[in-house]
Amino acid sequence: MKSDGNIVEIRCLFMNQIQLNERVFNRRMALSGRSVGVALFCLYVFISSLANDMVLSSSIGSLTLYLFLGYSVLYILLNKKLKIDRMIKWMLVFIAFCVFTMLYSPEKDFLSNSEFYLLIVNFILILFLSQYDININDIKKISWANVLSGGVLIFILFARGNLTGFSTSNRFGEDLFGNSNILATLLMKTALYAIWLLVYSENKIIHKIVLTLCLVASYYGMFLSGGRKFIIIPAVFLYILLIFKRDSHGRKHLVKYTGVVVAIVIAGYYLIMNVPMFYAVIGERMESLFSFIRTGHSISGKSAEIRATMIEIGFNRWLDSPIWGYGFDSFKHYNRLITGHFYYSHNNYIELLYDLGIIGFAIYYWFYWKLFYVAWKGKNNYAPEIRAFVIGIVFSMLVFEYGAVNYTETATQIMLFFACTMLKEPRYERRHIDE
């Protein structure tokens, strides 16, 4: 009998060991699978900027995207679990309301609508990326991929001699992406990630040099693109990051950092207005904007006047249907009727109010408010680098969206996802924050 008991005990121990080994193996496989998914996304991010048929074939960019998507589907199937986090729920509600408004929108065919297509692409990308339970270290890796992508693009084009001969009528980026603002958005994203990594990462000297070079390259490209708002947002983001930054003794240096940011802004303005190649593209546009602000008329070009007109007509017409708006992506139809231009309002607030009314506007900006509120109230719970990134991105995008329609922009949605993900990081003790 005693022998039988020993046999049973040995069997139990053996089975427990097998189960333990199986759990360890599954854990290692999950971690390995997660790492592959993050690596594939980094590859996609890095290649996407270069795959413009001028540096690399666009088919290579599509291939890296399909690799990430295909692997993510396999990862979900093997894990037999589809995770739905807060941002995915928010995106589903927003997309559902957009579809509802198509019932009374001039844009009823959502299958062929490019803006709706971007909404779905963004949703799928973030849904798959959220399956990997990424942490702040993964976000830093993806940030590096973004920084290197933009920096390498500019260095390659500079080496080829593609960064000369631009004017206000031929801004840098039009040949690459068909629209200089697309490139400027890409480079602005490069600058934002580079600034965050410089301010809040423990970088080796070589890393700091690479980040600085990529940051300078991104601004060089943005100057030549002629995009006025794009060069402002990284400065705003930098200032917010520095507001939250503390030294090794837990002290802030608001006056010093304010002086640093002001000096950078002055230096940037001096370059724009005094370097001929920059002045020809963006300097004259800045003068035109300042002239419009002072007098209501531009010195050259009608860009500022047209945008002001679109904001005015969009707001006034929205007042006639404030709750529901006029339907998804409908402003361009009214814009063509009034101004003759068949495009969006260049203002995210007006675009959402006109198209989706107060309801759609509130659904979209609820997420911004939620991110800001949690980060702002979490003074004792989150590390400064997390609070700074979240509040910096939210505030910077709010400023940016006065001059851009941003709700379908993939880069912005990914940044919002990173902000949401950072707020899931393990809580930090107060003493850790103060150190």
C-alpha positions as CSV (number, residue, x, y, z in Angstrom):
1,M,0.0,0.0,0.0
2,K,2.8,2.3,0.9
3,S,4.4,1.5,-2.5
4,D,1.2,2.4,-4.3
5,G,1.1,5.7,-2.5
6,N,4.6,6.5,-3.5
7,I,3.8,5.7,-7.1
8,V,0.7,8.1,-7.0
9,E,2.8,10.8,-5.5
10,I,5.5,10.4,-8.1
11,R,2.9,10.5,-10.8
12,C,1.4,13.7,-9.4
13,L,4.9,15.3,-9.2
14,F,5.6,14.2,-12.7
15,M,2.3,15.6,-14.0
16,N,2.9,18.9,-12.1
17,Q,6.3,19.2,-13.7
18,I,4.9,18.6,-17.1
19,Q,2.3,21.2,-16.6
20,L,4.9,23.7,-15.3
21,N,7.1,23.0,-18.2
22,E,4.2,23.5,-20.6
23,R,3.3,26.8,-19.0
24,V,6.9,28.0,-19.1
25,F,7.1,26.9,-22.8
26,N,3.9,28.7,-23.7
27,R,5.1,31.8,-21.9
28,R,8.3,31.8,-23.8
29,M,6.5,31.2,-27.1
30,A,4.1,34.1,-26.3
31,L,7.0,36.4,-25.5
32,S,8.8,35.3,-28.6
33,G,5.7,35.8,-30.8
34,R,5.1,39.2,-29.3
35,S,8.7,40.3,-30.0
36,V,8.3,39.2,-33.7
37,G,5.1,41.2,-34.0
38,V,6.7,44.3,-32.6
39,A,9.8,43.8,-34.9
40,L,7.6,43.5,-37.9
41,F,5.7,46.7,-37.0
42,C,9.0,48.5,-36.6
43,L,10.1,47.2,-40.0
44,Y,6.8,48.5,-41.5
45,V,7.2,51.9,-39.9
46,F,10.8,52.2,-41.1
47,I,10.1,51.2,-44.7
48,S,6.8,53.0,-45.1
49,S,8.5,56.4,-45.4
50,L,11.1,55.2,-47.8
51,A,8.8,53.2,-50.1
52,N,7.7,56.1,-52.2
53,D,9.0,54.8,-55.6
54,M,11.8,57.4,-55.4
55,V,14.0,55.7,-52.8
56,L,12.3,52.2,-52.6
57,S,9.5,50.6,-54.5
58,S,6.1,51.2,-53.0
59,S,5.5,47.5,-53.3
60,I,8.2,46.9,-50.6
61,G,6.1,49.1,-48.2
62,S,3.0,47.1,-49.0
63,L,4.9,43.9,-48.4
64,T,6.0,44.9,-44.9
65,L,2.5,46.0,-44.1
66,Y,1.0,42.6,-45.3
67,L,3.7,40.8,-43.3
68,F,2.7,42.5,-40.1
69,L,-1.0,42.1,-40.8
70,G,-0.6,38.4,-41.8
71,Y,1.5,37.6,-38.8
72,S,-0.9,39.3,-36.5
73,V,-3.8,37.2,-37.8
74,L,-1.8,34.1,-37.2
75,Y,-0.8,35.4,-33.7
76,I,-4.4,35.9,-32.8
77,L,-5.5,32.5,-34.1
78,L,-2.7,30.7,-32.2
79,N,-3.5,32.5,-29.0
80,K,-7.3,32.0,-29.5
81,K,-7.9,35.5,-28.1
82,L,-8.8,38.9,-29.5
83,K,-8.1,41.7,-27.1
84,I,-10.4,44.8,-27.2
85,D,-9.0,47.7,-25.2
86,R,-10.5,51.1,-24.5
87,M,-9.1,52.8,-27.7
88,I,-10.5,50.0,-29.9
89,K,-14.0,50.5,-28.3
90,W,-13.7,54.2,-28.9
91,M,-12.8,53.7,-32.5
92,L,-15.7,51.3,-33.0
93,V,-18.2,53.8,-31.6
94,F,-16.8,56.6,-33.7
95,I,-16.8,54.5,-36.9
96,A,-20.3,53.3,-36.2
97,F,-21.5,56.9,-35.9
98,C,-19.7,57.9,-39.1
99,V,-21.5,55.1,-40.9
100,F,-24.9,56.3,-39.4
101,T,-24.3,59.8,-40.7
102,M,-23.8,58.5,-44.2
103,L,-27.6,58.0,-44.3
104,Y,-27.9,61.7,-44.9
105,S,-24.5,62.6,-46.3
106,P,-23.7,63.3,-50.0
107,E,-21.0,60.6,-49.4
108,K,-23.2,57.6,-49.1
109,D,-20.8,55.0,-50.6
110,F,-18.4,54.2,-47.7
111,L,-16.8,51.5,-49.7
112,S,-15.2,53.9,-52.1
113,N,-14.7,56.8,-49.7
114,S,-11.0,57.4,-49.1
115,E,-11.5,59.0,-45.7
116,F,-13.6,56.1,-44.5
117,Y,-11.0,53.7,-45.9
118,L,-8.4,55.4,-43.8
119,L,-10.6,55.0,-40.7
120,I,-10.8,51.3,-41.3
121,V,-7.0,51.0,-42.0
122,N,-6.2,52.8,-38.8
123,F,-8.6,50.6,-36.8
124,I,-7.1,47.4,-38.2
125,L,-3.5,48.6,-37.6
126,I,-4.2,49.6,-34.0
127,L,-6.4,46.5,-33.3
128,F,-3.5,44.2,-34.4
129,L,-0.8,46.2,-32.6
130,S,-2.8,46.2,-29.4
131,Q,-2.7,42.3,-29.4
132,Y,1.0,42.4,-28.4
133,D,0.6,44.1,-25.0
134,I,3.3,46.5,-25.9
135,N,5.1,48.4,-23.1
136,I,7.0,51.6,-23.0
137,N,10.2,49.9,-24.1
138,D,8.4,48.6,-27.2
139,I,7.1,52.1,-27.9
140,K,10.7,53.5,-27.7
141,K,11.8,50.9,-30.3
142,I,8.9,51.9,-32.6
143,S,9.8,55.6,-32.0
144,W,13.4,54.8,-33.1
145,A,12.0,53.2,-36.3
146,N,10.0,56.4,-36.9
147,V,13.0,58.7,-36.3
148,L,15.4,56.7,-38.5
149,S,12.8,56.4,-41.3
150,G,12.4,60.1,-41.6
151,G,16.1,60.9,-41.1
152,V,17.3,58.3,-43.6
153,L,14.8,59.6,-46.2
154,I,16.1,63.2,-46.0
155,F,19.8,62.1,-46.0
156,I,19.2,59.9,-49.1
157,L,17.4,62.7,-50.9
158,F,20.1,65.2,-49.9
159,A,22.8,62.9,-51.2
160,R,21.0,62.6,-54.5
161,G,20.6,66.3,-54.8
162,N,16.8,66.2,-54.6
163,L,16.6,69.0,-52.0
164,T,17.3,72.0,-54.2
165,G,15.4,74.2,-56.6
166,F,12.1,74.6,-54.6
167,S,9.8,77.6,-54.7
168,T,6.4,78.5,-53.2
169,S,4.8,77.0,-56.3
170,N,6.9,73.8,-56.1
171,R,7.2,72.8,-52.5
172,F,9.4,69.8,-51.4
173,G,7.3,66.7,-51.2
174,E,4.9,67.2,-54.1
175,D,7.0,64.9,-56.3
176,L,7.4,62.2,-53.6
177,F,3.9,62.0,-52.2
178,G,1.7,64.2,-54.4
179,N,1.2,66.7,-51.6
180,S,3.9,68.4,-49.6
181,N,1.8,68.3,-46.5
182,I,1.9,64.5,-46.5
183,L,5.7,64.7,-46.3
184,A,5.6,67.5,-43.7
185,T,3.4,65.4,-41.5
186,L,5.8,62.5,-41.8
187,L,8.7,64.7,-40.8
188,M,6.8,66.4,-38.0
189,K,6.2,62.9,-36.6
190,T,9.9,62.2,-36.9
191,A,10.7,65.3,-35.0
192,L,8.2,64.5,-32.2
193,Y,9.6,61.1,-31.6
194,A,13.2,62.3,-31.7
195,I,12.5,65.1,-29.2
196,W,10.8,62.6,-26.8
197,L,13.7,60.2,-27.0
198,L,16.2,63.0,-26.5
199,V,14.5,64.4,-23.5
200,Y,13.4,61.3,-21.7
201,S,15.6,58.3,-22.7
202,E,18.9,57.3,-21.3
203,N,20.9,57.6,-24.5
204,K,24.5,56.9,-25.2
205,I,26.4,59.7,-26.9
206,I,26.1,58.0,-30.3
207,H,22.4,57.7,-29.9
208,K,22.1,61.4,-29.0
209,I,24.1,62.3,-32.1
210,V,21.9,60.2,-34.3
211,L,18.7,61.6,-32.8
212,T,19.9,65.1,-33.2
213,L,20.9,64.6,-36.8
214,C,17.5,63.1,-37.6
215,L,15.8,66.0,-35.9
216,V,17.8,68.5,-37.8
217,A,17.1,66.6,-41.1
218,S,13.4,66.5,-40.4
219,Y,13.3,70.3,-39.8
220,Y,15.4,70.8,-43.0
221,G,12.8,68.9,-44.9
222,M,9.9,70.7,-43.2
223,F,11.3,74.1,-44.0
224,L,11.5,73.1,-47.7
225,S,8.0,71.6,-47.6
226,G,6.6,75.1,-46.8
227,G,4.3,73.8,-44.1
228,R,4.0,76.5,-41.5
229,K,2.1,74.6,-38.8
230,F,4.3,71.6,-39.0
231,I,7.4,73.4,-37.7
232,I,5.5,74.8,-34.7
233,I,4.1,71.6,-33.2
234,P,7.5,70.0,-32.3
235,A,8.4,73.2,-30.4
236,V,5.1,73.1,-28.5
237,F,5.7,69.4,-27.7
238,L,9.3,70.1,-26.6
239,Y,8.1,72.8,-24.2
240,I,5.5,70.5,-22.6
241,L,8.1,67.7,-22.2
242,L,10.5,70.1,-20.5
243,I,7.8,71.4,-18.1
244,F,7.5,67.9,-16.6
245,K,11.2,67.1,-16.6
246,R,13.1,67.0,-13.4
247,D,16.8,66.8,-12.6
248,S,18.4,64.1,-10.3
249,H,17.3,66.1,-7.3
250,G,13.6,66.2,-8.3
251,R,13.8,69.9,-9.3
252,K,12.2,71.6,-12.3
253,H,13.9,74.3,-14.3
254,L,11.0,76.1,-15.9
255,V,12.8,79.4,-16.4
256,K,15.8,77.8,-18.0
257,Y,13.8,75.5,-20.3
258,T,11.5,78.4,-21.3
259,G,14.6,80.3,-22.3
260,V,15.9,77.3,-24.3
261,V,12.6,76.9,-26.2
262,V,12.4,80.7,-26.9
263,A,16.0,80.6,-28.2
264,I,15.2,77.7,-30.5
265,V,12.1,79.4,-31.9
266,I,14.1,82.6,-32.6
267,A,16.9,80.7,-34.2
268,G,14.4,78.8,-36.4
269,Y,12.6,82.0,-37.4
270,Y,16.0,83.6,-38.3
271,L,16.9,80.7,-40.6
272,I,13.5,80.9,-42.3
273,M,13.7,84.6,-43.0
274,N,17.4,84.8,-43.8
275,V,18.4,81.6,-45.7
276,P,17.3,82.2,-49.3
277,M,16.3,78.6,-50.0
278,F,14.1,78.5,-46.9
279,Y,12.7,82.0,-47.4
280,A,11.6,81.2,-51.0
281,V,9.5,78.3,-49.8
282,I,8.3,79.0,-46.2
283,G,9.6,82.5,-45.4
284,E,7.2,84.2,-47.8
285,R,4.4,82.0,-46.6
286,M,5.1,83.1,-43.0
287,E,5.1,86.7,-44.0
288,S,1.8,86.2,-45.8
289,L,0.3,84.6,-42.8
290,F,1.4,87.4,-40.5
291,S,0.1,90.0,-43.0
292,F,-3.3,88.2,-43.0
293,I,-3.4,88.2,-39.2
294,R,-2.7,92.0,-39.0
295,T,-4.7,93.2,-42.0
296,G,-7.0,90.4,-43.1
297,H,-5.2,90.2,-46.5
298,S,-2.2,88.1,-47.5
299,I,0.9,89.7,-49.2
300,S,1.1,86.8,-51.6
301,G,-1.1,83.9,-52.2
302,K,-4.6,83.2,-50.9
303,S,-3.9,80.2,-48.7
304,A,-4.6,81.9,-45.3
305,E,-7.6,83.8,-46.7
306,I,-9.2,80.6,-48.2
307,R,-8.7,78.7,-44.9
308,A,-10.3,81.5,-42.9
309,T,-13.2,81.6,-45.4
310,M,-13.7,77.8,-45.0
311,I,-13.7,78.0,-41.2
312,E,-16.3,80.8,-41.4
313,I,-18.7,79.2,-43.9
314,G,-18.3,75.8,-42.1
315,F,-19.1,77.2,-38.7
316,N,-22.0,79.3,-39.9
317,R,-23.6,76.4,-41.8
318,W,-23.1,74.0,-38.9
319,L,-25.2,76.3,-36.8
320,D,-28.2,75.3,-38.9
321,S,-27.7,71.6,-38.0
322,P,-25.7,71.6,-34.7
323,I,-26.6,68.2,-33.4
324,W,-26.2,65.9,-36.4
325,G,-24.2,67.9,-38.9
326,Y,-24.5,67.1,-42.6
327,G,-23.0,63.7,-42.8
328,F,-19.6,62.0,-43.0
329,D,-17.0,63.8,-45.3
330,S,-19.7,66.2,-46.5
331,F,-17.9,69.6,-46.1
332,K,-16.0,69.3,-49.3
333,H,-19.3,69.3,-51.3
334,Y,-20.5,72.5,-49.6
335,N,-17.0,74.0,-50.0
336,R,-17.2,73.4,-53.7
337,L,-20.5,75.1,-53.8
338,I,-19.3,78.3,-52.0
339,T,-15.6,78.6,-52.8
340,G,-15.1,76.3,-55.8
341,H,-12.6,74.1,-53.9
342,F,-13.5,70.4,-53.6
343,Y,-11.5,69.6,-50.4
344,Y,-11.8,69.4,-46.7
345,S,-11.8,72.5,-44.3
346,H,-8.1,72.2,-43.1
347,N,-9.5,72.5,-39.6
348,N,-10.4,69.4,-37.6
349,Y,-12.9,71.1,-35.3
350,I,-14.9,72.6,-38.2
351,E,-14.7,69.4,-40.2
352,L,-16.1,67.3,-37.4
353,L,-18.7,69.8,-36.4
354,Y,-19.9,70.3,-39.9
355,D,-19.9,66.6,-40.9
356,L,-20.8,64.9,-37.6
357,G,-22.4,67.6,-35.5
358,I,-22.0,68.0,-31.7
359,I,-22.5,64.2,-31.2
360,G,-19.6,63.1,-33.5
361,F,-17.4,65.9,-32.3
362,A,-18.0,64.9,-28.6
363,I,-17.3,61.2,-29.4
364,Y,-14.0,62.0,-31.1
365,Y,-12.7,64.4,-28.6
366,W,-13.8,62.4,-25.6
367,F,-10.8,60.2,-26.0
368,Y,-8.4,63.2,-26.0
369,W,-10.1,64.5,-22.9
370,K,-9.9,61.1,-21.2
371,L,-6.1,60.7,-21.9
372,F,-5.4,64.2,-20.7
373,Y,-7.5,63.8,-17.6
374,V,-6.0,60.5,-16.5
375,A,-2.4,61.7,-17.1
376,W,-3.0,65.1,-15.4
377,K,-4.7,63.5,-12.3
378,G,-2.1,60.7,-12.2
379,K,0.7,62.9,-10.7
380,N,1.5,60.3,-8.0
381,N,0.9,57.3,-10.3
382,Y,2.9,57.8,-13.5
383,A,6.5,58.5,-14.2
384,P,7.2,62.0,-15.7
385,E,8.1,60.6,-19.1
386,I,4.7,59.0,-19.4
387,R,2.7,62.1,-18.2
388,A,4.8,64.3,-20.4
389,F,4.3,62.2,-23.5
390,V,0.5,61.8,-23.0
391,I,-0.2,65.5,-22.2
392,G,2.3,66.7,-24.8
393,I,0.8,64.6,-27.6
394,V,-2.8,65.5,-26.7
395,F,-2.1,69.3,-26.4
396,S,0.1,69.3,-29.5
397,M,-2.5,67.6,-31.6
398,L,-5.2,70.1,-30.3
399,V,-3.0,72.9,-31.6
400,F,-2.2,71.2,-34.8
401,E,-5.8,70.4,-35.6
402,Y,-6.7,74.1,-35.9
403,G,-4.9,74.0,-39.2
404,A,-5.3,70.4,-40.3
405,V,-7.9,67.6,-40.6
406,N,-6.4,65.0,-38.5
407,Y,-9.0,62.4,-37.5
408,T,-8.1,60.0,-40.2
409,E,-4.3,60.5,-40.0
410,T,-2.6,57.2,-39.3
411,A,0.4,58.7,-37.5
412,T,-1.8,60.6,-35.1
413,Q,-3.9,57.6,-34.2
414,I,-0.8,55.6,-33.5
415,M,0.5,58.3,-31.2
416,L,-2.8,58.4,-29.4
417,F,-2.6,54.6,-29.1
418,F,0.9,54.9,-27.5
419,A,-0.4,57.5,-25.1
420,C,-3.3,55.2,-24.1
421,T,-0.9,52.2,-23.8
422,M,1.5,54.2,-21.6
423,L,-1.3,54.8,-19.1
424,K,-1.5,51.1,-18.6
425,E,2.1,50.9,-17.4
426,P,2.7,49.6,-13.9
427,R,2.1,52.2,-11.3
428,Y,5.2,54.1,-10.0
429,E,5.7,54.8,-6.3
430,R,6.0,58.5,-5.4
431,R,9.7,58.1,-4.4
432,H,10.5,56.7,-7.8
433,I,9.0,59.7,-9.5
434,D,10.9,62.1,-7.3
435,E,14.2,60.5,-7.9
